[in-house]
């Protein structure tokens, strides 16, 4: 009975997953992820001749990296447990790490100075303050607009 069951399962697997001859031929024709063998030879010929047509990538293109911004939106001091801090669009309710910003909730004093670490920089901010990487200055939110 077990042999029959195993052979039935194997037969079913072979029938269900059997690909057609055309699918297997097209899969074998692909020598790389995105091109067929004929497309690959055309690309190699274009590389050798230096003729890429009108659609050449811009050689001066560069990737712009936006400077990091940190905005402390608020803090709630709790009697039982660690304080909760809202930074940018997240909070420390579940984790002390918000995106790439680490918040040290254990060192928050009642004066609400919040120790943060971003890109190996240590900052101490208060609710309503913002810091940008480009200026490297902490300002009140109303001053940054």
Secondary structure, DSSP 8 states (H G I E B T S, - for coil): -HHHHHHHHHHHHHHHH---HHHHHHHHHB-SSS-BHHHHHHHHHHHHHT---S----TT--------EEEEEEEE--SSS--EEEETTEESSS-SEETTEEEEGGG--TT--EEEEETTEEEEE-TTEEEETTTTEEEEGGG--
